[in-house]
């Protein structure tokens, strides 16, 4: 799938590294307090200029500082949700794939049912019923609703690895299930899990931003790329920077993770033709 | 299936904090005895299992309750929105498949050319772009800075009633252009990525080499022989995409104020109209399930060879798996799997991921 123009992946990945570094050092880099309303009369809705690199919003807050701190929220939520979904999905897939039989059938049938429920709608429903949610709940909900695909992929890899002779050898010397799974199967399916992780990161970043954009995810005044974008929607024509800049960052990170996933897939899992 | 969704929704609603009348706000005029009266009238003091059965019963008969923000039955609110969403998504999906397949095929015939590289980069970017951002960019560009298209809604708020039917149609079309383009661009990128891969695989197969040897022209080989055989993943993708676009259009509908299901649901969310939210979620879920059934059916019609493979009982495959199976192993799924130990599910996540991005 990847045959992009040479150097493009490098560009995306370096952009990713810069954004991560900026997020880590946000308190040192941010020129202003991200939630402080500097001067609600004099400094509101300013277009990007030398002092306010990304302009100010309708509450006269500095968008550049909000973007820096928003990167922490957005990337943090995505990392947390990815960790949960990859962990749950891998364990579920390992168990189902290794033990097989009725357990596997039941487990996979459950995943099929869960996958057919539209995720976005359920999240909207939960957010409506719980009256908004704290960040930890958001991470949990995203993570716990995102592992189905991963578990199926891991399971299929486990099934093909399980047929190999070295697993048979390990079984014949009396190694138990847990040992075989952790010492023999896991290292062999690690590349798959790594590829999944990068693709999941792209997906969760877009999801968090989308939910915050709808007013369901991160609640203001805590900045996240999604809700900065949302702030801009109230008067889109006159504050283009509020919507265009966060969207650009979300896109760059998503493109970077997706192309990283493509590269990793081509290198770690050469397709059998 | 509808019962499962209704059960989950019911459980969520009952696990949620707060009492059932909290949406009324803390008005002092509503005292405790009045509250008790209302709770009894709504049957909320009955045992949970009784409420559950009566709820699922009414959902199965199509009764979703009363939407108090619009003051209509939930089912009629949803019915008003459905044509807008279906019109928008159907048009976008059809256009996306035409564009996507053409781009994928032309790329595969010029593999590694400048055109192929540029398009690969472009589809990669479009495929990763969040649809809400693309919608905002198009809205800014073509409705605000270059006021070619109207800003939002499905028709002119004042003049629409006085238009002739031709005028009404033109007005609707003008309002639909930007939402349709947004959805089309993003979907077409995904389709093109699949089509390019599949077409490359088909072009390297033996019957294509044979056709070349027999002296059949390049364009006939591509458009007549190879394309037909590489369309299977696209057909499955079509069936899976339709319902996912249906729920994924939430963002696009929100930005262009297109009065479809997504827009209705978000309005219900902001007014805390619980019966409408719950009814909408159940109906959308049913649509998603119906779509995946349709995908299964389409696939069987398109490729009768796979029905036999299904009955081997080795693995129960659903449409996403089949899509990946065919993408991976060039349709000879059951043979290939047995020989090489390839599992058709192995690329599942990639397709799931591609589609989830849209949802």
Contacts between the chains, C-beta under 8 A, distances in Angstrom:
chain1	res1	chain2	res2	distance
A	1	B	193	6.3
A	1	B	197	6.1
A	2	B	120	7.7
A	3	B	112	6.7
A	3	B	116	7.1
A	3	B	117	6.7
A	3	B	120	5.5
A	4	B	117	6.8
A	4	B	120	5.5
A	4	B	121	5.1
A	4	B	124	6.3
A	5	B	117	5.0
A	5	B	118	7.5
A	5	B	120	8.0
A	5	B	121	5.6
A	8	B	121	6.1
A	108	B	316	7.8
A	112	B	318	6.4
A	113	B	1	7.9
A	113	B	4	6.1
A	115	B	352	7.6
A	116	B	1	7.0
A	116	B	285	7.5
A	116	B	288	6.2
A	116	B	289	5.4
A	116	B	292	6.4
A	117	B	4	7.9
A	117	B	5	6.1
A	117	B	8	7.0
A	117	B	285	5.6
A	117	B	288	7.6
A	118	B	243	7.9
A	118	B	244	7.8
A	118	B	247	4.4
A	118	B	281	7.7
A	118	B	284	5.7
A	118	B	285	5.7
A	118	B	288	5.2
A	118	B	359	6.6
A	119	B	356	7.3
A	119	B	359	6.4
A	120	B	247	5.9
A	120	B	248	7.2
A	120	B	250	6.3
A	120	B	359	5.7
A	121	B	247	5.9
A	121	B	265	7.3
A	121	B	280	7.5
A	121	B	281	4.6
A	121	B	284	5.4
A	121	B	285	6.9
A	122	B	8	7.5
A	122	B	12	7.8
A	122	B	281	6.9
A	124	B	265	6.6
A	124	B	266	7.7
A	124	B	269	5.9
A	124	B	277	7.1
A	124	B	281	7.5
A	125	B	9	6.6
A	125	B	12	6.2
A	125	B	277	5.9
A	125	B	278	7.0
A	125	B	281	5.2
A	126	B	12	6.3
A	127	B	269	7.5
A	128	B	268	8.0
A	128	B	269	5.1
A	128	B	272	6.6
A	128	B	274	7.1
A	128	B	277	5.3
A	129	B	12	6.1
A	129	B	13	6.0
A	129	B	16	3.7
A	129	B	274	7.5
A	130	B	16	5.7
A	130	B	17	6.7
A	131	B	17	7.8
A	131	B	18	7.3
A	146	B	356	7.9
A	148	B	352	7.6
A	149	B	348	6.4
A	149	B	349	4.5
A	149	B	352	3.5
A	149	B	353	6.4
A	149	B	356	7.1
A	150	B	349	6.0
A	152	B	345	5.7
A	152	B	348	5.0
A	152	B	349	6.8
A	152	B	352	7.7
A	153	B	345	6.9
A	153	B	346	6.6
A	153	B	347	7.8
A	153	B	348	5.4
A	153	B	349	3.7
A	155	B	345	7.2
A	156	B	343	4.0
A	156	B	344	7.7
A	156	B	345	3.6
A	156	B	346	4.7
A	156	B	348	6.9
A	157	B	343	7.4
A	157	B	346	6.3
A	159	B	343	5.6
A	160	B	341	5.0
A	160	B	342	6.9
A	160	B	343	5.1
A	160	B	346	7.3
A	163	B	341	5.6
A	192	B	346	7.9
A	196	B	349	5.8
A	199	B	349	7.2
A	199	B	350	7.3
A	199	B	353	4.8
A	200	B	353	7.4
A	202	B	128	6.5
A	202	B	357	7.6
A	203	B	353	6.0
A	203	B	356	5.9
A	203	B	357	5.8
A	206	B	128	8.0
A	206	B	130	4.8
A	206	B	357	6.4
A	209	B	130	6.3
A	209	B	132	7.9
A	210	B	130	6.3
A	210	B	132	6.1
A	210	B	251	6.2
A	213	B	132	5.7
A	213	B	251	7.4
A	214	B	250	7.5
A	214	B	251	7.6
A	214	B	254	6.8
A	214	B	266	6.4
A	214	B	269	7.8
A	215	B	270	7.4
A	216	B	269	7.4
A	229	B	132	7.6
A	229	B	133	7.5
A	229	B	136	7.6
A	232	B	136	8.0
A	233	B	136	7.7
A	233	B	255	7.6
A	236	B	136	6.9
A	236	B	139	6.7
A	236	B	140	6.5
A	236	B	144	6.9
A	237	B	140	7.3
A	237	B	144	4.6
A	240	B	140	5.8
A	243	B	133	7.8
A	243	B	136	4.9
A	243	B	140	7.7
A	244	B	136	7.3
A	244	B	137	7.0
A	244	B	140	7.3
A	247	B	130	6.9
A	247	B	132	7.6
A	247	B	133	3.4
A	247	B	136	6.3
A	247	B	137	7.4
A	248	B	133	7.8
A	250	B	130	5.7
A	250	B	133	6.5
A	251	B	125	7.7
A	251	B	128	6.6
A	251	B	129	5.2
A	251	B	130	6.5
A	251	B	133	6.0
A	254	B	128	4.4
A	254	B	129	7.3
A	254	B	130	6.8
A	255	B	124	6.9
A	255	B	125	5.6
A	255	B	128	4.2
A	255	B	129	7.6
A	258	B	124	6.8
A	258	B	127	7.2
A	258	B	128	4.6
A	259	B	124	6.2
A	259	B	128	8.0
A	262	B	124	7.6
A	265	B	350	7.9
A	271	B	328	7.5
A	272	B	340	6.2
A	272	B	342	6.5
